Amino acid sequence: MNIPTEKNIETYILNRTALTEKEQEWIQDWIQKDEEVRLLAEWFRVFYKKMDHIESVQERPDLLTSIIELEPAPQKSKYSGNVFVLAAQTPVADRRKKTLKTIRTFVSEEHKTLIRILHNSSKNQFKLHVISEFLQDDDIVLIDVGDQNNKTLVSDPGGTFVIPDQVFPENTIKNWQKCELHLPISKIRVFSNGEQGTLNFDTTEAHFEREELSLQKSGDKLQVSFNCSVERIPDKMVIYVGEKSSMWPVENGKCTIAIQNLSSPVSSLFFYK
């Protein structure tokens, strides 16, 4: 079998029972025989051990936490990460080294949430991981980094971000003063039948009453409308379709989507405050 991915290794360390016995043996075999996989597994062990103190025995709050402010962790605190040089056992002539380095860590102890930013020099990219009790496996989340460009980042499902070096130089990330995490307040699945030209909706995670949410198809457009208190109306939407995301504004409680943007048999709409 191929070498395990970072996600495979993280799952093995964090929640081994989610893997089949064969998958566990596969990853364990790679940890034993490959230095890079072994060091990455150790990184996850150390990281999640340092996360223990922000875990809570309290029940999850009834009110959905949708916006979480995170502050940078002190560089020498128990949140700080180490540098692992992950050198695969390759011939001496091949001098490439894979380096996985923690650049920044942001934390909210109040909401038991953490964002870690890693840099992989072999791939020339940063990877952000969101860890929170409020995050579901398929959630798309937003991060406002509060820099001078007011950049908003859109995650992949599960709260991970991959950012090429050219988008954010390392010095820029090191100067981030805060992160604001936006979790979805509402999710809608859209099922499209291209042959019949029909749309069907799964609103079980919409968190709005039937009379508060309207989904109307008119011609080649879909209009999403919210009829509720101003405090509950979202102002941003992300469409996730075909492993690609796009962010749209929700203005005056309404958002109009061209049906062609829902071309996949299954699309997801995420809404944010």
C-alpha atoms as a printed R data frame, in Angstrom:
    type eleno elety resid chain resno       x      y       z
1   ATOM     1    CA   MET     A     1   0.000  0.000   0.000
2   ATOM     2    CA   ASN     A     2   1.036  3.614  -0.519
3   ATOM     3    CA   ILE     A     3   2.611  5.697   2.216
4   ATOM     4    CA   PRO     A     4  -0.020  7.011   4.698
5   ATOM     5    CA   THR     A     5  -1.137 10.603   4.315
6   ATOM     6    CA   GLU     A     6  -0.856 13.177   7.094
7   ATOM     7    CA   LYS     A     7  -4.591 12.692   7.751
8   ATOM     8    CA   ASN     A     8  -4.137  8.908   8.035
9   ATOM     9    CA   ILE     A     9  -1.370  9.351  10.591
10  ATOM    10    CA   GLU     A    10  -3.317 11.970  12.559
11  ATOM    11    CA   THR     A    11  -6.353  9.667  12.724
12  ATOM    12    CA   TYR     A    12  -4.147  6.781  13.868
13  ATOM    13    CA   ILE     A    13  -2.810  8.874  16.762
14  ATOM    14    CA   LEU     A    14  -6.047 10.649  17.692
15  ATOM    15    CA   ASN     A    15  -8.768  8.082  17.049
16  ATOM    16    CA   ARG     A    16  -7.310  4.719  16.137
17  ATOM    17    CA   THR     A    17 -10.646  2.909  16.450
18  ATOM    18    CA   ALA     A    18 -11.934  4.883  13.444
19  ATOM    19    CA   LEU     A    19  -9.578  2.777  11.311
20  ATOM    20    CA   THR     A    20  -9.977 -0.852  10.339
21  ATOM    21    CA   GLU     A    21  -7.563 -3.385  11.768
22  ATOM    22    CA   LYS     A    22  -5.876 -3.643   8.376
23  ATOM    23    CA   GLU     A    23  -5.461  0.153   8.171
24  ATOM    24    CA   GLN     A    24  -3.972  0.247  11.660
25  ATOM    25    CA   GLU     A    25  -1.434 -2.451  10.731
26  ATOM    26    CA   TRP     A    26  -0.579 -0.587   7.508
27  ATOM    27    CA   ILE     A    27   0.146  2.689   9.331
28  ATOM    28    CA   GLN     A    28   2.003  0.950  12.182
29  ATOM    29    CA   ASP     A    29   4.206 -0.815   9.638
30  ATOM    30    CA   TRP     A    30   5.100  2.497   7.996
31  ATOM    31    CA   ILE     A    31   5.827  4.111  11.388
32  ATOM    32    CA   GLN     A    32   8.295  1.330  12.133
33  ATOM    33    CA   LYS     A    33  10.090  1.345   8.799
34  ATOM    34    CA   ASP     A    34  10.005  4.983   7.650
35  ATOM    35    CA   GLU     A    35  11.717  7.849   9.509
36  ATOM    36    CA   GLU     A    36   9.499 10.537   8.015
37  ATOM    37    CA   VAL     A    37   6.255  8.798   9.005
38  ATOM    38    CA   ARG     A    38   7.670  7.988  12.452
39  ATOM    39    CA   LEU     A    39   8.598 11.608  13.169
40  ATOM    40    CA   LEU     A    40   5.271 12.896  11.906
41  ATOM    41    CA   ALA     A    41   3.442 10.428  14.164
42  ATOM    42    CA   GLU     A    42   5.539 11.611  17.102
43  ATOM    43    CA   TRP     A    43   4.707 15.222  16.243
44  ATOM    44    CA   PHE     A    44   0.991 14.423  16.495
45  ATOM    45    CA   ARG     A    45   1.497 12.573  19.797
46  ATOM    46    CA   VAL     A    46   3.285 15.568  21.320
47  ATOM    47    CA   PHE     A    47   0.792 18.034  19.886
48  ATOM    48    CA   TYR     A    48  -2.330 16.299  21.188
49  ATOM    49    CA   LYS     A    49  -0.713 15.703  24.564
50  ATOM    50    CA   LYS     A    50  -0.272 19.482  24.831
51  ATOM    51    CA   MET     A    51  -3.938 19.870  23.908
52  ATOM    52    CA   ASP     A    52  -5.152 17.894  26.924
53  ATOM    53    CA   HIS     A    53  -5.340 20.856  29.272
54  ATOM    54    CA   ILE     A    54  -7.901 22.724  27.130
55  ATOM    55    CA   GLU     A    55 -10.265 19.775  27.008
56  ATOM    56    CA   SER     A    56 -13.312 20.206  29.228
57  ATOM    57    CA   VAL     A    57 -15.536 17.770  31.073
58  ATOM    58    CA   GLN     A    58 -18.413 20.240  30.812
59  ATOM    59    CA   GLU     A    59 -21.245 19.586  28.409
60  ATOM    60    CA   ARG     A    60 -21.303 21.447  25.126
61  ATOM    61    CA   PRO     A    61 -23.195 24.742  25.508
62  ATOM    62    CA   ASP     A    62 -26.760 24.837  24.207
63  ATOM    63    CA   LEU     A    63 -26.103 28.005  22.227
64  ATOM    64    CA   LEU     A    64 -24.099 27.494  19.055
65  ATOM    65    CA   THR     A    65 -20.759 29.256  19.180
66  ATOM    66    CA   SER     A    66 -20.281 30.678  15.697
67  ATOM    67    CA   ILE     A    67 -17.466 33.253  16.084
68  ATOM    68    CA   ILE     A    68 -14.389 32.502  18.175
69  ATOM    69    CA   GLU     A    69 -11.569 34.975  18.834
70  ATOM    70    CA   LEU     A    70  -8.155 33.341  19.170
71  ATOM    71    CA   GLU     A    71  -4.998 34.921  20.503
72  ATOM    72    CA   PRO     A    72  -1.426 33.933  19.620
73  ATOM    73    CA   ALA     A    73   0.118 31.501  22.067
74  ATOM    74    CA   PRO     A    74   3.409 32.676  23.611
75  ATOM    75    CA   GLN     A    75   6.308 31.237  21.666
76  ATOM    76    CA   LYS     A    76   7.737 29.429  24.681
77  ATOM    77    CA   SER     A    77   4.463 28.293  26.220
78  ATOM    78    CA   LYS     A    78   3.159 24.766  26.435
79  ATOM    79    CA   TYR     A    79   1.398 25.401  23.121
80  ATOM    80    CA   SER     A    80   4.647 25.986  21.229
81  ATOM    81    CA   GLY     A    81   5.571 23.420  18.637
82  ATOM    82    CA   ASN     A    82   8.902 21.976  17.674
83  ATOM    83    CA   VAL     A    83  10.696 21.745  14.376
84  ATOM    84    CA   PHE     A    84  10.876 18.270  12.880
85  ATOM    85    CA   VAL     A    85  13.173 17.696   9.938
86  ATOM    86    CA   LEU     A    86  11.520 14.788   8.204
87  ATOM    87    CA   ALA     A    87  14.289 13.281   6.115
88  ATOM    88    CA   ALA     A    88  13.211 10.291   4.110
89  ATOM    89    CA   GLN     A    89  15.843  7.602   3.692
90  ATOM    90    CA   THR     A    90  16.944  8.479   0.183
91  ATOM    91    CA   PRO     A    91  20.337  8.164  -1.527
92  ATOM    92    CA   VAL     A    92  22.999 10.659  -0.501
93  ATOM    93    CA   ALA     A    93  22.875 12.144  -3.981
94  ATOM    94    CA   ASP     A    94  19.279 13.164  -3.312
95  ATOM    95    CA   ARG     A    95  19.689 16.021  -0.855
96  ATOM    96    CA   ARG     A    96  16.039 16.963  -0.609
97  ATOM    97    CA   LYS     A    97  14.770 17.305   2.953
98  ATOM    98    CA   LYS     A    98  11.208 17.502   4.078
99  ATOM    99    CA   THR     A    99  10.727 19.981   6.867
100 ATOM   100    CA   LEU     A   100   7.589 20.315   8.938
101 ATOM   101    CA   LYS     A   101   7.730 23.378  11.165
102 ATOM   102    CA   THR     A   102   5.180 24.983  13.454
103 ATOM   103    CA   ILE     A   103   4.967 28.675  12.536
104 ATOM   104    CA   ARG     A   104   2.206 29.963  14.817
105 ATOM   105    CA   THR     A   105  -0.360 28.665  17.258
106 ATOM   106    CA   PHE     A   106  -3.554 30.537  18.178
107 ATOM   107    CA   VAL     A   107  -5.756 29.522  21.072
108 ATOM   108    CA   SER     A   108  -9.064 30.246  22.801
109 ATOM   109    CA   GLU     A   109  -9.158 28.525  26.151
110 ATOM   110    CA   GLU     A   110 -12.697 29.782  26.765
111 ATOM   111    CA   HIS     A   111 -13.982 27.871  23.746
112 ATOM   112    CA   LYS     A   112 -11.455 25.037  23.863
113 ATOM   113    CA   THR     A   113 -10.295 25.827  20.336
114 ATOM   114    CA   LEU     A   114  -6.858 25.893  18.760
115 ATOM   115    CA   ILE     A   115  -5.424 26.764  15.339
116 ATOM   116    CA   ARG     A   116  -1.974 25.534  14.425
117 ATOM   117    CA   ILE     A   117  -0.065 26.715  11.376
118 ATOM   118    CA   LEU     A   118   2.578 24.425   9.905
119 ATOM   119    CA   HIS     A   119   4.997 25.007   7.061
120 ATOM   120    CA   ASN     A   120   6.153 22.245   4.752
121 ATOM   121    CA   SER     A   121   9.248 23.482   2.946
122 ATOM   122    CA   SER     A   122   9.330 20.528   0.557
123 ATOM   123    CA   LYS     A   123   5.892 21.451  -0.779
124 ATOM   124    CA   ASN     A   124   6.319 25.235  -0.384
125 ATOM   125    CA   GLN     A   125   3.042 25.527   1.461
126 ATOM   126    CA   PHE     A   126   1.449 26.257   4.805
127 ATOM   127    CA   LYS     A   127  -1.185 24.068   6.385
128 ATOM   128    CA   LEU     A   128  -3.624 25.316   9.014
129 ATOM   129    CA   HIS     A   129  -5.486 22.937  11.309
130 ATOM   130    CA   VAL     A   130  -8.498 23.949  13.390
131 ATOM   131    CA   ILE     A   131  -9.153 21.836  16.482
132 ATOM   132    CA   SER     A   132 -12.370 22.577  18.333
133 ATOM   133    CA   GLU     A   133 -15.189 20.748  20.060
134 ATOM   134    CA   PHE     A   134 -17.575 22.813  17.935
135 ATOM   135    CA   LEU     A   135 -16.109 21.630  14.615
136 ATOM   136    CA   GLN     A   136 -17.771 18.792  12.716
137 ATOM   137    CA   ASP     A   137 -15.935 16.560  10.263
138 ATOM   138    CA   ASP     A   138 -17.557 18.060   7.155
139 ATOM   139    CA   ASP     A   139 -17.628 21.711   8.283
140 ATOM   140    CA   ILE     A   140 -16.211 24.445   6.081
141 ATOM   141    CA   VAL     A   141 -14.914 27.221   8.348
142 ATOM   142    CA   LEU     A   142 -13.674 30.765   7.725
143 ATOM   143    CA   ILE     A   143 -10.714 32.503   9.317
144 ATOM   144    CA   ASP     A   144 -10.251 36.271   9.373
145 ATOM   145    CA   VAL     A   145  -6.593 36.937  10.057
146 ATOM   146    CA   GLY     A   146  -6.982 40.644  10.802
147 ATOM   147    CA   ASP     A   147  -4.060 41.785   8.671
148 ATOM   148    CA   GLN     A   148  -4.044 44.994   6.666
149 ATOM   149    CA   ASN     A   149  -5.715 43.247   3.732
150 ATOM   150    CA   ASN     A   150  -8.568 41.892   5.889
151 ATOM   151    CA   LYS     A   151  -8.074 38.510   4.251
152 ATOM   152    CA   THR     A   152 -10.696 35.813   4.826
153 ATOM   153    CA   LEU     A   153  -9.541 32.214   4.365
154 ATOM   154    CA   VAL     A   154 -11.948 29.405   3.417
155 ATOM   155    CA   SER     A   155 -11.133 25.919   4.667
156 ATOM   156    CA   ASP     A   156 -11.468 22.463   3.218
157 ATOM   157    CA   PRO     A   157 -13.974 20.162   4.967
158 ATOM   158    CA   GLY     A   158 -12.943 19.465   8.539
159 ATOM   159    CA   GLY     A   159 -11.228 22.814   9.128
160 ATOM   160    CA   THR     A   160  -7.938 22.377   7.263
161 ATOM   161    CA   PHE     A   161  -6.379 24.968   4.974
162 ATOM   162    CA   VAL     A   162  -3.568 24.572   2.436
163 ATOM   163    CA   ILE     A   163  -1.940 27.873   1.454
164 ATOM   164    CA   PRO     A   164   0.916 28.173  -1.075
165 ATOM   165    CA   ASP     A   165   3.951 30.168   0.069
166 ATOM   166    CA   GLN     A   166   3.334 32.887  -2.508
167 ATOM   167    CA   VAL     A   167  -0.062 33.730  -0.981
168 ATOM   168    CA   PHE     A   168   1.323 34.467   2.495
169 ATOM   169    CA   PRO     A   169   5.061 34.838   3.127
170 ATOM   170    CA   GLU     A   170   6.203 33.345   6.424
171 ATOM   171    CA   ASN     A   171   7.001 36.758   7.902
172 ATOM   172    CA   THR     A   172   3.441 37.890   7.217
173 ATOM   173    CA   ILE     A   173   1.996 34.929   9.123
174 ATOM   174    CA   LYS     A   174   4.393 35.490  11.998
175 ATOM   175    CA   ASN     A   175   3.030 39.029  12.293
176 ATOM   176    CA   TRP     A   176  -0.628 37.989  12.559
177 ATOM   177    CA   GLN     A   177  -1.916 39.401  15.838
178 ATOM   178    CA   LYS     A   178  -5.140 37.418  16.069
179 ATOM   179    CA   CYS     A   179  -7.413 34.980  14.288
180 ATOM   180    CA   GLU     A   180 -11.197 35.075  14.181
181 ATOM   181    CA   LEU     A   181 -12.760 31.701  13.471
182 ATOM   182    CA   HIS     A   182 -16.221 31.595  11.889
183 ATOM   183    CA   LEU     A   183 -18.113 28.325  12.230
184 ATOM   184    CA   PRO     A   184 -21.198 27.658  10.094
185 ATOM   185    CA   ILE     A   185 -24.506 28.488  11.759
186 ATOM   186    CA   SER     A   186 -26.450 26.636   9.091
187 ATOM   187    CA   LYS     A   187 -25.847 23.884   6.518
188 ATOM   188    CA   ILE     A   188 -28.009 22.848   3.572
189 ATOM   189    CA   ARG     A   189 -27.362 19.944   1.194
190 ATOM   190    CA   VAL     A   190 -28.515 20.414  -2.395
191 ATOM   191    CA   PHE     A   191 -29.195 17.388  -4.612
192 ATOM   192    CA   SER     A   192 -29.261 18.172  -8.313
193 ATOM   193    CA   ASN     A   193 -30.754 16.002 -11.049
194 ATOM   194    CA   GLY     A   194 -29.287 17.415 -14.238
195 ATOM   195    CA   GLU     A   195 -31.438 15.308 -16.571
196 ATOM   196    CA   GLN     A   196 -34.710 16.344 -14.944
197 ATOM   197    CA   GLY     A   197 -33.530 19.838 -13.980
198 ATOM   198    CA   THR     A   198 -34.751 19.406 -10.399
199 ATOM   199    CA   LEU     A   199 -33.265 20.356  -7.036
200 ATOM   200    CA   ASN     A   200 -33.950 18.696  -3.689
201 ATOM   201    CA   PHE     A   201 -32.810 19.941  -0.299
202 ATOM   202    CA   ASP     A   202 -31.731 18.424   2.996
203 ATOM   203    CA   THR     A   203 -32.318 21.044   5.708
204 ATOM   204    CA   THR     A   204 -31.850 18.833   8.773
205 ATOM   205    CA   GLU     A   205 -28.822 20.932   9.787
206 ATOM   206    CA   ALA     A   206 -30.245 24.284   8.709
207 ATOM   207    CA   HIS     A   207 -31.137 25.268  12.305
208 ATOM   208    CA   PHE     A   208 -33.992 27.420  11.034
209 ATOM   209    CA   GLU     A   209 -37.732 26.765  11.309
210 ATOM   210    CA   ARG     A   210 -39.654 26.030   8.117
211 ATOM   211    CA   GLU     A   211 -41.179 29.521   8.045
212 ATOM   212    CA   GLU     A   212 -37.764 31.178   8.599
213 ATOM   213    CA   LEU     A   213 -36.045 29.674   5.545
214 ATOM   214    CA   SER     A   214 -37.124 29.745   1.909
215 ATOM   215    CA   LEU     A   215 -35.453 27.884  -0.979
216 ATOM   216    CA   GLN     A   216 -37.017 28.837  -4.306
217 ATOM   217    CA   LYS     A   217 -35.873 27.688  -7.764
218 ATOM   218    CA   SER     A   218 -36.853 30.097 -10.531
219 ATOM   219    CA   GLY     A   219 -35.571 29.386 -14.018
220 ATOM   220    CA   ASP     A   220 -31.802 29.012 -13.871
221 ATOM   221    CA   LYS     A   221 -31.465 30.515 -10.369
222 ATOM   222    CA   LEU     A   222 -31.938 29.460  -6.760
223 ATOM   223    CA   GLN     A   223 -32.875 32.079  -4.187
224 ATOM   224    CA   VAL     A   224 -32.184 31.449  -0.508
225 ATOM   225    CA   SER     A   225 -34.132 33.777   1.808
226 ATOM   226    CA   PHE     A   226 -34.153 34.127   5.607
227 ATOM   227    CA   ASN     A   227 -37.175 35.501   7.433
228 ATOM   228    CA   CYS     A   228 -36.040 35.772  11.035
229 ATOM   229    CA   SER     A   229 -34.622 38.288  13.497
230 ATOM   230    CA   VAL     A   230 -31.754 40.418  12.213
231 ATOM   231    CA   GLU     A   231 -29.415 38.928  14.819
232 ATOM   232    CA   ARG     A   232 -29.852 35.469  13.304
233 ATOM   233    CA   ILE     A   233 -29.616 36.325   9.613
234 ATOM   234    CA   PRO     A   234 -26.280 35.152   8.135
235 ATOM   235    CA   ASP     A   235 -24.186 37.549   6.074
236 ATOM   236    CA   LYS     A   236 -21.894 35.102   4.267
237 ATOM   237    CA   MET     A   237 -22.373 31.858   2.394
238 ATOM   238    CA   VAL     A   238 -19.918 29.282   1.042
239 ATOM   239    CA   ILE     A   239 -20.859 26.889  -1.745
240 ATOM   240    CA   TYR     A   240 -18.880 23.648  -1.662
241 ATOM   241    CA   VAL     A   241 -19.170 21.648  -4.865
242 ATOM   242    CA   GLY     A   242 -16.787 19.281  -6.591
243 ATOM   243    CA   GLU     A   243 -14.097 19.807  -3.907
244 ATOM   244    CA   LYS     A   244 -14.067 23.538  -4.619
245 ATOM   245    CA   SER     A   245 -15.377 26.387  -2.467
246 ATOM   246    CA   SER     A   246 -16.646 29.856  -3.315
247 ATOM   247    CA   MET     A   247 -17.800 32.553  -0.889
248 ATOM   248    CA   TRP     A   248 -20.904 34.674  -1.538
249 ATOM   249    CA   PRO     A   249 -22.486 37.586   0.343
250 ATOM   250    CA   VAL     A   250 -25.956 37.314   1.882
251 ATOM   251    CA   GLU     A   251 -27.555 40.738   1.496
252 ATOM   252    CA   ASN     A   252 -30.761 41.763   3.265
253 ATOM   253    CA   GLY     A   253 -31.367 38.140   4.167
254 ATOM   254    CA   LYS     A   254 -31.209 36.908   0.562
255 ATOM   255    CA   CYS     A   255 -28.721 35.214  -1.734
256 ATOM   256    CA   THR     A   256 -29.287 34.288  -5.385
257 ATOM   257    CA   ILE     A   257 -27.268 31.429  -6.887
258 ATOM   258    CA   ALA     A   258 -26.985 30.493 -10.546
259 ATOM   259    CA   ILE     A   259 -27.982 26.825 -10.902
260 ATOM   260    CA   GLN     A   260 -24.816 26.212 -12.927
261 ATOM   261    CA   ASN     A   261 -22.869 26.753  -9.695
262 ATOM   262    CA   LEU     A   262 -24.610 23.660  -8.293
263 ATOM   263    CA   SER     A   263 -23.473 21.385 -11.097
264 ATOM   264    CA   SER     A   264 -22.447 18.456  -8.896
265 ATOM   265    CA   PRO     A   265 -25.070 15.845  -7.927
266 ATOM   266    CA   VAL     A   266 -24.499 16.927  -4.297
267 ATOM   267    CA   SER     A   267 -23.537 20.437  -3.214
268 ATOM   268    CA   SER     A   268 -23.339 21.988   0.245
269 ATOM   269    CA   LEU     A   269 -24.298 25.489   1.340
270 ATOM   270    CA   PHE     A   270 -22.725 26.845   4.554
271 ATOM   271    CA   PHE     A   271 -23.900 30.067   6.187
272 ATOM   272    CA   TYR     A   272 -21.998 32.336   8.617
273 ATOM   273    CA   LYS     A   273 -22.397 35.444  10.754
